[in-house]
């Protein structure tokens, strides 16, 4: 799903947005597999690994993203 008025260049759309049906399918599969962590979008695992590997770097990136989204960059 894309944010209203947001084009593909918007930060929330860079890695591809999933439809609600895609997310629901991933959740059902995760529940069937009795997975502890269900990540519907394949890139989210990479995001989590980067976040935990260097939390200070991740926080800096989030600050830059926030500033960009708010028009402060």
Residue, then its C-alpha position, 0 to 999 in steps of 0.5 A: x500500500x502506498x501513502x496518499x500522494x506518495x510516489x515510488x521515490x518516497x522512503x516508505x516505498x523504496x523497497x516495495x510496498x506489499x498489498x494487504x493480501x500479501x501480508x495476510x498470506x505471509x502471516x498465515x504461512x508463518x502461523x502454520x509453520x509456528x514461526x516466532x517472528x513473522x516478517x512479511x517483507x523479505x528485506x525486513x530481516x536485513x533491516x533487523x540484522x543491521x539494527x542489532x549489529x550497530x545500534x548507534x549507526x541505525x539510530x543515526x540513519x533513523x534520525x536522517x530519515x526523520x529529518x528528510x521526511x519532515x523536510x529538515x534535511 
